[in-house]
């Protein structure tokens, strides 16, 4: 065969060795915006951390780690060679490299550092673009802190290990490790999201706060972790417990991993089905207050769902724009063709809206005021509902921008597409989020007031946004069939919030295009149907890797 038939032309070069943080204008501008009140030395430290992490995330090494971790998924080892139960999960070394870098970058350490939630959220967004699956234990470990703080004695022991910047693999007593990871096990097969249908039993021991658990958990996130927060039913009602994998004397706790779930995506990460049978646990919070104790952990992981989906969207957009910059068809580079520019601009709007909203939520966590807490009560479930819902269709459209090249595994887009639904399911699917947002609207007037104050800061800047806010208030005033309309209401809350943030902070061409298409009614049902009169070239140019 002639060698000339193997000459490769008109293919995009590999996207590797690029700046994931510094190359993202929406992200860097958002971080700078929310750092405005930070001390100069803190702001400089955050910039350095994120720039270093961004270079690592775009490196050939990190991308290879991501590939290997997904092509070599975890394996459950229930017994050793002699028949003893060990219940260990074996991972490819690449998984440990990814986790080690995440922990070393402080992605489990937000609660005690200046601008901790903002810097950690931006870092989670950046590093998730190298590989998303390992974000599960990172998120759970980060989110466990507020739940444990309900018991100062437990927090004193565990919080320094959870927020450590040292990752140590393997099961050993926590006192022998420089850092630990946490998981969560709330879901049971008979209840799903209805955690109050929990049947796992907790029997108190003589020692204060100690219990033995018996039951089955249908989904256990990150079963290889050092400890878990679980819900079980004690004499006083549904209660939160801490279950360590290894007891202080070095013996293994009764923690039988019955199987690992064979999942659509998220394949680098282990999700398990576990059995408690006389499993030692320590109570966290009061008996009967389990949901209240663990709710802050749930809120933190829901914010990470928003961040994780926004990261997938940005990575898919980056791949699509990169391909369109280098691929020619019908006489010109794809990115210069009006219809492709329309598609890319629409994807860019979705990505920037998600990024801007996620950073705003993280900054609210740092502020910690009563108003910001009330704002988060509505904004988090609304954002979790909408951003995670938009992720899958956006990633699918980005894949299509690469044509057949995007449909093959080497492109990385199939992995992103398989990963894209996970955050809409994890920590409560769409109906759970919509009903939670509805409860906040109905029962917590301060949440609605905080939301209206937030979007009111953009009043008068765009007539289409103003009309959308009025329409939302009309929708909220109509109580007829409100539960059946919960998804519609929640979508409007999220869109109005995104629009208000972009009108205040994004370049005029981005805000104009978002309001025209999302509120003005001048858009079709698919991506790439924006009004042709908009400045789409400027929107796409902003989405390109800066530098």
C-alpha positions as CSV (number, residue, x, y, z in Angstrom):
1,X,0.0,0.0,0.0
2,X,1.4,3.4,-0.9
3,X,2.6,5.5,2.1
4,X,0.9,8.5,0.7
5,X,-2.5,7.0,1.7
6,X,-1.5,7.3,5.3
7,X,-0.8,11.0,5.2
8,X,-3.1,12.7,7.8
9,X,-4.5,16.1,6.9
10,X,-7.3,18.4,8.1
11,X,-7.4,16.9,11.6
12,X,-7.3,19.0,14.8
13,X,-4.1,18.6,16.8
14,X,-4.5,17.1,20.3
15,X,-5.7,19.5,22.8
16,X,-3.0,19.0,25.4
17,X,-0.6,21.2,27.4
18,X,-3.0,24.1,27.7
19,X,-4.1,26.4,30.5
20,X,-7.4,25.1,31.9
21,X,-7.7,28.0,34.4
22,X,-6.0,31.0,32.8
23,X,-7.5,30.1,29.4
24,X,-11.0,30.3,30.7
25,X,-12.2,34.0,30.6
26,X,-15.5,33.4,32.3
27,X,-13.9,31.5,35.1
28,X,-10.9,33.8,35.8
29,X,-13.1,36.9,35.6
30,X,-15.6,35.3,38.1
31,X,-12.9,34.4,40.5
32,X,-11.4,37.9,40.4
33,X,-14.9,39.4,40.9
34,X,-15.5,37.4,44.1
35,X,-11.9,37.9,45.3
36,X,-12.4,41.7,45.3
37,X,-12.8,42.0,49.0
38,X,-10.0,39.5,49.9
39,X,-6.7,40.5,51.4
40,X,-4.1,41.0,48.7
41,X,-1.9,38.2,49.9
42,X,-4.9,35.8,49.9
43,X,-5.9,36.9,46.4
44,X,-2.3,36.3,45.1
45,X,-2.2,32.9,46.8
46,X,-5.5,31.9,45.2
47,X,-4.4,33.0,41.7
48,X,-1.1,31.0,42.0
49,X,-2.9,27.9,43.3
50,X,-5.5,28.0,40.5
51,X,-3.0,28.8,37.7
52,X,-0.8,25.8,38.9
53,X,-3.8,23.5,39.0
54,X,-5.0,24.6,35.6
55,X,-1.6,23.9,34.0
56,X,-1.6,20.4,35.7
57,X,-5.2,19.7,34.5
58,X,-4.3,20.4,30.9
59,X,-1.1,18.5,30.9
60,X,-0.5,15.3,29.0
61,X,0.2,13.5,32.3
62,X,-3.2,14.3,33.9
63,X,-5.1,13.5,30.7
64,X,-3.4,10.1,30.6
65,X,-4.3,9.5,34.2
66,X,-7.9,10.2,33.3
67,X,-7.8,7.8,30.4
68,X,-6.2,5.0,32.4
69,X,-8.5,5.4,35.4
70,X,-11.6,5.0,33.2
71,X,-10.2,2.2,31.0
72,X,-9.3,0.3,34.2
73,X,-12.3,0.6,36.5
74,X,-12.2,-0.5,40.2
75,X,-12.4,-4.1,41.1
76,X,-14.0,-5.5,44.3
77,X,-12.0,-7.9,46.4
78,X,-14.4,-9.4,48.9
79,X,-12.0,-12.1,50.3
80,X,-8.3,-12.8,50.7
81,X,-6.7,-16.0,49.5
82,X,-7.6,-17.8,52.7
83,X,-11.3,-17.0,52.6
84,X,-11.3,-14.0,55.0
85,X,-13.5,-11.1,54.1
86,X,-11.5,-8.0,53.4
87,X,-14.0,-6.0,51.3
88,X,-11.4,-3.9,49.5
89,X,-11.7,-2.0,46.3
90,X,-8.7,-2.1,44.0
91,X,-7.9,0.9,41.8
92,X,-5.5,1.5,39.0
93,X,-2.5,3.7,40.1
94,X,-3.8,6.5,37.9
95,X,-6.8,6.9,40.2
96,X,-4.6,7.4,43.2
97,X,-2.5,10.0,41.2
98,X,-5.7,11.9,40.4
99,X,-6.9,11.8,44.0
100,X,-3.5,12.7,45.4
101,X,-3.3,15.8,43.2
102,X,-6.8,16.8,44.2
103,X,-6.2,16.5,47.9
104,X,-2.8,18.1,47.6
105,X,-4.4,21.1,45.9
106,X,-6.8,21.6,48.8
107,X,-10.0,20.4,47.2
108,X,-11.2,19.0,50.5
109,X,-10.1,22.1,52.4
110,X,-12.7,24.9,52.2
111,X,-14.1,25.4,55.6
112,X,-11.3,27.1,57.4
113,X,-9.4,29.1,54.8
114,X,-10.0,32.7,53.6
115,X,-12.2,32.6,50.5
116,X,-12.1,28.9,51.0
117,X,-15.3,28.0,49.2
118,X,-14.5,30.1,46.2
119,X,-10.9,28.9,45.7
120,X,-12.0,25.3,46.3
121,X,-15.0,25.6,43.9
122,X,-12.8,27.0,41.2
123,X,-10.2,24.3,41.8
124,X,-12.8,21.6,41.7
125,X,-14.1,23.0,38.4
126,X,-10.6,23.1,36.9
127,X,-9.4,19.7,38.1
128,X,-12.6,17.9,37.2
129,X,-11.9,18.6,33.6
130,X,-8.9,16.3,33.8
131,X,-11.2,13.5,35.0
132,X,-14.6,13.7,36.7
133,X,-15.1,10.4,38.5
134,X,-12.7,10.9,41.3
135,X,-14.6,14.1,42.2
136,X,-17.0,11.9,44.2
137,X,-14.8,11.1,47.2
138,X,-13.3,14.6,47.0
139,X,-16.8,16.1,47.2
140,X,-18.0,13.7,50.0
141,X,-14.9,14.4,52.1
142,X,-15.3,18.2,51.7
143,X,-19.0,18.0,52.5
144,X,-18.7,15.9,55.6
145,X,-17.2,18.7,57.6
146,X,-20.3,20.7,58.5
147,X,-22.1,17.5,59.6
148,X,-19.3,16.5,61.9
149,X,-19.2,20.0,63.4
150,X,-22.5,19.3,65.1
151,X,-20.4,17.2,67.5
152,X,-17.3,19.2,68.5
153,X,-15.6,16.1,69.9
154,X,-15.9,14.2,66.6
155,X,-14.9,17.3,64.6
156,X,-11.7,17.7,66.7
157,X,-10.6,14.2,65.7
158,X,-11.8,14.0,62.1
159,X,-11.8,17.5,60.6
160,X,-8.0,17.9,60.5
161,X,-7.8,14.6,58.6
162,X,-10.6,15.5,56.2
163,X,-9.1,18.9,55.3
164,X,-5.5,17.6,55.1
165,X,-3.6,18.2,51.9
166,X,-2.0,14.7,52.2
167,X,-3.6,11.7,50.5
168,X,-2.8,8.2,51.8
169,X,-4.4,5.2,50.2
170,X,-5.2,2.0,52.0
171,X,-7.3,1.1,55.1
172,X,-5.6,1.8,58.4
173,X,-6.7,3.3,61.7
174,X,-7.4,7.0,61.2
175,X,-4.9,7.9,63.9
176,X,-2.1,6.3,61.7
177,X,-2.9,8.4,58.6
178,X,-2.1,12.0,57.7
179,X,-5.4,12.3,55.8
180,X,-8.6,10.5,55.2
181,X,-11.5,10.3,52.7
182,X,-15.2,10.1,53.5
183,X,-18.2,8.6,51.7
184,X,-21.9,8.6,52.3
185,X,-24.6,5.9,52.5
186,X,-28.2,7.1,52.9
187,X,-30.1,5.4,50.0
188,X,-31.9,2.1,50.6
189,X,-33.5,-0.1,48.0
190,X,-37.0,0.3,49.4
191,X,-36.8,4.1,49.7
192,X,-34.4,5.7,47.2
193,X,-34.6,9.5,47.7
194,X,-37.2,8.9,50.4
195,X,-34.6,8.6,53.2
196,X,-37.4,8.5,55.8
197,X,-38.3,5.0,54.5
198,X,-34.9,3.9,56.0
199,X,-35.0,0.5,57.7
200,X,-31.4,0.2,58.8
201,X,-31.6,-0.3,62.6
202,X,-29.3,1.3,65.2
203,X,-29.1,-0.3,68.7
204,X,-27.4,1.8,71.4
205,X,-24.5,0.4,73.4
206,X,-23.7,1.2,77.0
207,X,-21.0,3.6,76.0
208,X,-22.3,7.1,75.2
209,X,-23.0,7.7,71.6
210,X,-22.0,4.2,70.4
211,X,-24.3,2.0,68.4
212,X,-24.4,-1.2,66.4
213,X,-26.0,-1.0,62.9
214,X,-27.9,-3.7,61.0
215,X,-29.1,-3.0,57.5
216,X,-28.5,-2.7,53.7
217,X,-27.5,0.4,51.7
218,X,-28.5,0.3,48.1
219,X,-26.0,3.0,47.1
220,X,-22.8,3.8,49.0
221,X,-20.7,6.5,47.5
222,X,-16.9,5.8,47.5
223,X,-17.0,2.5,49.5
224,X,-13.2,2.5,49.7
225,X,-13.2,5.5,52.0
226,X,-12.0,5.7,55.6
227,X,-15.3,6.7,57.0
228,X,-18.9,7.2,56.1
229,X,-21.9,9.3,57.2
230,X,-25.0,7.1,57.2
231,X,-28.6,7.3,58.3
232,X,-30.2,4.6,60.5
233,X,-33.2,4.3,62.7
234,X,-32.5,4.5,66.4
235,X,-35.0,4.5,69.3
236,X,-35.5,8.2,68.9
237,X,-36.0,8.1,65.2
238,X,-33.8,8.6,62.1
239,X,-30.3,9.5,63.2
240,X,-27.0,10.3,61.6
241,X,-24.0,8.1,62.3
242,X,-20.3,8.0,61.5
243,X,-19.1,4.5,60.4
244,X,-15.3,4.0,60.2
245,X,-13.9,1.3,58.0
246,X,-11.1,0.5,60.5
247,X,-11.6,0.6,64.3
248,X,-9.0,2.3,66.6
249,X,-7.5,-1.1,67.5
250,X,-6.8,-1.8,63.9
251,X,-9.5,-4.4,63.3
252,X,-11.9,-4.0,60.3
253,X,-15.4,-2.8,61.1
254,X,-18.3,-5.0,59.8
255,X,-18.7,-3.5,56.4
256,X,-19.5,-6.0,53.7
257,X,-19.3,-4.6,50.1
258,X,-21.7,-6.9,48.4
259,X,-21.1,-5.6,44.9
260,X,-20.0,-2.6,42.9
261,X,-22.6,-1.0,40.7
262,X,-22.1,-1.3,36.9
263,X,-22.8,2.3,35.9
264,X,-23.5,4.1,32.7
265,X,-20.6,6.5,33.3
266,X,-18.5,7.6,36.3
267,X,-16.6,4.4,35.6
268,X,-13.4,5.3,37.3
269,X,-15.2,5.7,40.6
270,X,-16.6,2.9,42.8
271,X,-20.2,3.0,44.0
272,X,-21.2,0.0,46.1
273,X,-24.0,-1.9,47.7
274,X,-23.1,-2.6,51.3
275,X,-24.3,-4.6,54.3
276,X,-24.2,-3.6,58.0
277,X,-24.3,-6.5,60.4
278,X,-23.3,-5.5,63.9
279,X,-21.4,-2.6,62.5
280,X,-19.9,-0.2,65.1
281,X,-21.0,3.4,64.6
282,X,-20.8,6.7,66.5
283,X,-23.8,9.0,66.7
284,X,-23.5,12.4,65.0
285,X,-26.0,14.9,66.4
286,X,-29.1,14.1,68.3
287,X,-31.2,11.0,67.9
288,X,-34.1,11.6,65.6
289,X,-32.4,14.6,64.0
290,X,-30.5,12.7,61.3
291,X,-31.8,14.6,58.3
292,X,-31.2,17.9,60.0
293,X,-27.7,16.8,60.9
294,X,-26.7,15.7,57.4
295,X,-28.6,18.4,55.4
296,X,-25.5,20.7,55.2
297,X,-23.5,17.9,53.8
298,X,-26.2,17.3,51.2
299,X,-26.3,21.0,50.3
300,X,-22.5,21.0,49.8
301,X,-22.6,18.0,47.6
302,X,-25.4,19.5,45.6
303,X,-23.3,22.6,44.9
304,X,-20.6,20.2,43.7
305,X,-23.1,18.7,41.3
306,X,-23.5,22.2,39.8
307,X,-19.7,22.6,39.7
308,X,-19.2,19.2,38.2
309,X,-21.7,19.7,35.5
310,X,-20.4,23.1,34.7
311,X,-16.9,21.6,34.4
312,X,-18.1,18.9,32.0
313,X,-19.9,21.6,29.9
314,X,-16.8,23.8,29.8
315,X,-14.6,20.8,28.8
316,X,-17.1,19.8,26.1
317,X,-17.2,23.4,24.8
318,X,-13.4,23.6,24.8
319,X,-13.1,20.5,22.7
320,X,-15.8,21.6,20.2
321,X,-14.2,25.1,19.7
322,X,-10.7,23.6,19.4
323,X,-11.9,21.2,16.7
324,X,-13.8,23.9,14.9
325,X,-10.7,26.1,14.9
326,X,-8.6,23.5,13.0
327,X,-11.1,21.5,10.9
328,X,-12.0,22.7,7.4
329,X,-15.0,21.8,5.3
330,X,-16.6,23.2,2.2
331,X,-13.8,25.7,1.7
332,X,-13.3,27.3,5.1
333,X,-12.5,26.6,8.7
334,X,-15.5,25.4,10.6
335,X,-15.4,28.2,13.2
336,X,-15.8,30.8,10.5
337,X,-18.9,29.2,9.1
338,X,-22.1,31.0,10.3
339,X,-24.1,27.9,11.3
340,X,-21.3,26.4,13.2
341,X,-20.6,29.7,14.9
342,X,-24.3,29.8,15.9
343,X,-24.0,26.4,17.5
344,X,-20.7,27.2,19.3
345,X,-22.1,30.5,20.6
346,X,-25.2,28.8,22.0
347,X,-23.0,26.2,23.8
348,X,-20.8,29.0,25.1
349,X,-23.8,30.9,26.5
350,X,-24.9,27.7,28.4
351,X,-21.4,27.1,29.7
352,X,-20.8,30.7,30.9
353,X,-24.2,30.9,32.6
354,X,-23.4,27.7,34.5
355,X,-19.9,28.8,35.5
356,X,-21.1,32.2,36.6
357,X,-23.9,30.8,38.7
358,X,-21.7,28.1,40.3
359,X,-19.1,30.7,41.4
360,X,-21.8,33.0,42.8
361,X,-23.1,30.1,45.0
362,X,-19.6,29.4,46.2
363,X,-19.0,33.0,47.1
364,X,-22.3,33.0,49.1
365,X,-21.0,30.1,51.1
366,X,-17.9,32.2,52.0
367,X,-20.0,35.2,53.0
368,X,-22.0,33.2,55.5
369,X,-24.5,36.0,56.3
370,X,-28.1,35.3,57.1
371,X,-29.1,36.8,53.7
372,X,-26.6,34.6,51.8
373,X,-27.8,31.5,53.6
374,X,-31.4,32.4,52.7
375,X,-30.3,32.9,49.1
376,X,-28.6,29.6,49.0
377,X,-31.6,27.8,50.3
378,X,-33.5,28.5,47.1
379,X,-30.6,29.0,44.7
380,X,-28.8,25.7,45.3
381,X,-31.7,23.3,44.5
382,X,-32.7,25.5,41.5
383,X,-29.2,25.6,40.2
384,X,-28.7,21.9,40.8
385,X,-31.9,21.1,39.0
386,X,-31.3,23.3,35.9
387,X,-27.5,23.2,35.4
388,X,-27.3,19.4,35.7
389,X,-30.3,19.0,33.4
390,X,-28.6,21.2,30.7
391,X,-25.4,19.2,30.9
392,X,-26.3,16.2,28.8
393,X,-27.9,17.9,25.8
394,X,-25.0,20.4,25.7
395,X,-22.3,17.7,25.8
396,X,-24.2,15.7,23.1
397,X,-24.3,18.8,20.9
398,X,-20.6,19.5,21.5
399,X,-19.8,15.9,20.5
400,X,-21.7,16.4,17.3
401,X,-19.5,19.4,16.5
402,X,-16.7,16.8,16.0
403,X,-18.8,14.6,13.8
404,X,-17.6,11.0,13.6
405,X,-14.4,12.0,15.3
406,X,-16.4,12.9,18.4
407,X,-18.2,9.5,18.5
408,X,-15.0,7.5,18.9
409,X,-13.4,7.0,22.3
410,X,-10.1,8.6,21.6
411,X,-11.7,12.0,21.4
412,X,-12.8,11.9,25.0
413,X,-16.3,13.1,24.2
414,X,-18.0,9.7,24.7
415,X,-16.6,9.7,28.3
416,X,-17.9,13.2,28.9
417,X,-21.3,12.1,27.5
418,X,-21.5,9.0,29.7
419,X,-20.6,11.2,32.7
420,X,-23.0,14.0,32.0
421,X,-26.2,12.5,33.6
422,X,-24.6,11.6,36.9
423,X,-25.0,14.9,38.6
424,X,-28.7,15.2,37.8
425,X,-29.2,11.8,39.5
426,X,-26.7,12.1,42.4
427,X,-28.0,13.8,45.6
428,X,-31.6,13.9,44.5
429,X,-32.9,13.8,40.9
430,X,-34.9,16.5,39.2
431,X,-38.2,16.0,41.0
432,X,-36.5,16.1,44.4
433,X,-34.7,19.3,43.6
434,X,-37.8,21.0,42.1
435,X,-39.9,20.0,45.1
436,X,-37.2,21.2,47.5
437,X,-37.1,24.6,45.7
438,X,-40.9,24.7,46.0
439,X,-40.7,24.1,49.7
440,X,-38.2,26.9,50.1
441,X,-40.5,29.3,48.2
442,X,-43.6,28.3,50.2
443,X,-42.2,27.9,53.7
444,X,-39.2,30.2,53.9
445,X,-40.1,33.8,52.8
446,X,-36.6,35.0,53.5
447,X,-35.3,32.7,50.7
448,X,-37.6,34.3,48.1
449,X,-36.8,37.8,49.5
450,X,-33.0,37.1,49.1
451,X,-33.5,35.8,45.6
452,X,-35.6,38.8,44.6
453,X,-32.9,41.1,46.1
454,X,-30.3,39.3,44.1
455,X,-32.0,39.4,40.7
456,X,-33.3,43.0,41.5
457,X,-29.7,44.2,41.2
458,X,-30.0,43.8,37.4
459,X,-33.4,45.5,37.2
460,X,-33.7,47.9,34.3
461,X,-30.6,46.6,32.5
462,X,-32.5,44.4,30.0
463,X,-36.3,44.6,29.3
464,X,-36.5,40.9,28.5
465,X,-35.0,40.0,31.9
466,X,-37.4,42.4,33.6
467,X,-40.3,40.7,31.8
468,X,-39.1,37.3,32.8
469,X,-38.9,38.3,36.5
470,X,-42.5,39.7,36.3
471,X,-43.7,36.4,34.7
472,X,-42.0,34.4,37.4
473,X,-43.8,36.4,40.1
474,X,-47.1,35.8,38.4
475,X,-46.3,32.1,38.2
476,X,-45.5,32.0,41.9
477,X,-48.8,33.8,42.8
478,X,-50.8,31.1,41.1
479,X,-51.1,28.2,43.6
480,X,-53.3,26.1,41.4
481,X,-51.5,22.8,40.7
482,X,-48.2,24.3,42.0
483,X,-46.6,20.9,42.8
484,X,-47.2,19.6,39.2
485,X,-45.6,22.9,38.0
486,X,-42.6,22.6,40.3
487,X,-40.2,21.8,37.5
488,X,-41.4,24.8,35.4
489,X,-41.1,27.1,38.3
490,X,-37.6,25.9,39.3
491,X,-36.4,26.2,35.7
492,X,-37.6,29.8,35.6
493,X,-35.9,30.6,39.0
494,X,-32.6,29.3,37.7
495,X,-32.8,31.0,34.3
496,X,-33.8,34.4,35.8
497,X,-30.9,34.1,38.2
498,X,-28.4,33.2,35.5
499,X,-29.7,36.0,33.3
500,X,-29.4,38.6,36.1
501,X,-25.8,37.5,36.8
502,X,-24.8,37.7,33.2
503,X,-26.5,41.1,32.7
504,X,-24.5,42.4,35.7
505,X,-21.1,40.8,35.0
506,X,-20.7,39.3,31.5
507,X,-19.7,41.3,28.3
508,X,-22.7,43.0,26.7
509,X,-22.7,40.6,23.7
510,X,-23.0,37.6,26.0
511,X,-25.8,39.1,28.2
512,X,-27.7,40.3,25.1
513,X,-27.5,36.8,23.4
514,X,-28.6,35.0,26.6
515,X,-31.6,37.3,27.2
516,X,-32.6,37.3,23.6
517,X,-32.6,33.5,23.4
518,X,-33.6,32.5,26.9
519,X,-36.2,35.2,27.6
520,X,-37.0,36.8,24.3
521,X,-38.5,33.8,22.6
522,X,-36.2,34.2,19.6
523,X,-34.7,30.7,19.6
524,X,-35.6,27.2,18.4
525,X,-35.7,24.1,20.5
526,X,-32.1,22.9,19.6
527,X,-28.7,24.4,20.2
528,X,-27.6,26.6,17.3
529,X,-30.8,28.4,16.7
530,X,-29.8,31.9,18.1
531,X,-31.0,35.0,16.3
532,X,-28.5,35.7,13.4
533,X,-28.5,39.4,14.3
534,X,-26.6,38.8,17.5
535,X,-22.8,39.3,17.8
536,X,-22.1,35.6,17.7
537,X,-18.5,36.0,16.7
538,X,-17.7,37.8,19.9
539,X,-19.5,35.2,22.0
540,X,-17.4,32.4,20.4
541,X,-14.2,34.3,20.6
542,X,-14.7,34.7,24.4
543,X,-15.1,30.9,24.6
544,X,-11.8,30.2,23.0
545,X,-8.8,29.3,25.2
546,X,-7.2,32.6,26.2
547,X,-3.6,33.3,25.7
